[in-house]
Amino acid sequence: MTDDFSKGKRGAVVKADPNKARITIRLNQGIIDHFKNLVHEQGGGNYQTLINDVLQDHIMAHNKELEDTLRKVIREEMKKVG
């Protein structure tokens, strides 16, 4: 029996997420090792995805802090007016 690859397609088996961009970035080896170890301790996964998740969490936390500060300033200004 022979394998029939006549209907096969070249390229990645799993399509890349269209919401993600391929980049090249230089990180300290210690950072990479840290995230690879975390993935290993969690039983598998992708260290690049974990780095992405940590960056996303940081952005969300920073945005929340900014939002809280703006709300505080607005409340203080409203008290002065009203």
C-alpha positions as CSV (number, residue, x, y, z in Angstrom):
1,M,0.0,0.0,0.0
2,T,1.4,3.4,-0.9
3,D,0.5,6.8,0.5
4,D,-1.5,9.0,-1.8
5,F,-0.5,12.7,-1.4
6,S,-2.2,13.9,-4.6
7,K,-4.7,15.9,-2.7
8,G,-2.1,17.1,-0.1
9,K,-1.4,20.8,0.4
10,R,1.8,22.5,1.3
11,G,2.1,24.8,4.3
12,A,1.2,24.8,7.9
13,V,-1.2,22.1,9.1
14,V,-2.7,24.5,11.6
15,K,-3.5,28.0,10.3
16,A,-2.0,30.9,12.2
17,D,-4.4,33.1,14.3
18,P,-5.2,36.1,12.1
19,N,-5.2,38.3,15.2
20,K,-1.5,37.6,15.9
21,A,1.5,39.0,14.1
22,R,4.8,37.2,13.6
23,I,7.7,39.3,14.9
24,T,11.3,39.0,15.9
25,I,12.1,40.2,19.4
26,R,15.2,39.9,21.5
27,L,14.6,39.0,25.1
28,N,17.1,38.2,27.9
29,Q,17.8,34.5,28.1
30,G,16.6,34.5,31.7
31,I,13.2,35.8,30.6
32,I,12.8,33.0,28.0
33,D,14.0,30.4,30.5
34,H,11.5,31.6,33.1
35,F,8.6,31.3,30.7
36,K,9.7,27.9,29.3
37,N,10.0,26.6,32.9
38,L,6.5,27.9,33.8
39,V,5.1,26.1,30.7
40,H,6.9,23.0,31.7
41,E,5.6,23.2,35.3
42,Q,2.1,23.7,34.0
43,G,2.4,20.5,32.0
44,G,2.8,21.9,28.6
45,G,1.8,24.7,26.3
46,N,3.6,27.4,24.5
47,Y,6.0,29.8,26.2
48,Q,5.3,32.5,23.6
49,T,1.6,32.4,24.3
50,L,2.3,32.7,28.0
51,I,4.5,35.8,27.3
52,N,1.6,37.2,25.2
53,D,-0.9,36.5,28.0
54,V,1.4,38.2,30.6
55,L,1.8,41.3,28.4
56,Q,-2.0,41.5,27.8
57,D,-2.7,41.2,31.5
58,H,-0.2,44.0,32.2
59,I,-1.8,46.3,29.6
60,M,-5.3,45.6,31.1
61,A,-4.1,46.3,34.6
62,H,-2.4,49.6,33.5
63,N,-5.6,50.6,31.6
64,K,-7.7,49.9,34.8
65,E,-5.3,52.1,36.9
66,L,-5.6,54.9,34.4
67,E,-9.4,54.6,34.3
68,D,-9.6,54.7,38.1
69,T,-7.4,57.8,38.2
70,L,-9.6,59.5,35.6
71,R,-12.7,58.7,37.5
72,K,-11.2,60.0,40.7
73,V,-10.2,63.3,39.1
74,I,-13.7,63.7,37.5
75,R,-15.4,63.1,40.8
76,E,-13.2,65.7,42.5
77,E,-13.9,68.2,39.8
78,M,-17.6,67.5,40.0
79,K,-17.6,68.2,43.8
80,K,-15.9,71.5,43.2
81,V,-18.6,72.5,40.7
82,G,-21.6,71.2,42.4
